[in-house]
Amino acid sequence: MNALIIVNDAPYGSERAYNALRLAGSLAKREDVELRVFLIGDAVSSAMSGQKVPSGYYNVGTMLRAVTTRGGCVGVCGSCLDARGIGDSALIEGNRRSSMEELTEWIVAADRVVTF
């Protein structure tokens, strides 16, 4: 199965990004799932390296690394990065600049699309 998770919300403040990445982590563990995660809007800051959170608090950067380590693909909206002044060098290893065109391709190829 091809699964696509689209995340729109900022990494902290609400639990949408957290729950999206919990689901992504669970799906990434399955051998029968090809997983893609697309970060758009305020969610692009989820892919910034060097996140420091209070002890005991979730870290979306760590959660994204778990997805890519297990073979999932993380695309980060390029125009959203640009609008927020975030350069490609600020992204977590394994997360990469993407585009609306690639998101379109991923949607067409997906068997399931989930948005948060």
Secondary structure, 3 states (H helix, E strand, C coil): CEEEEEECCCCCCCCHHHHHHHHHHHHHCCCCCEEEEEECHHHHHHHECCCCCCCCCCCHHHHHHHHHHCCCEEEEEHHHHHHCCCCHHHECCCEEEECHHHHHHHHHHCCEEEEC
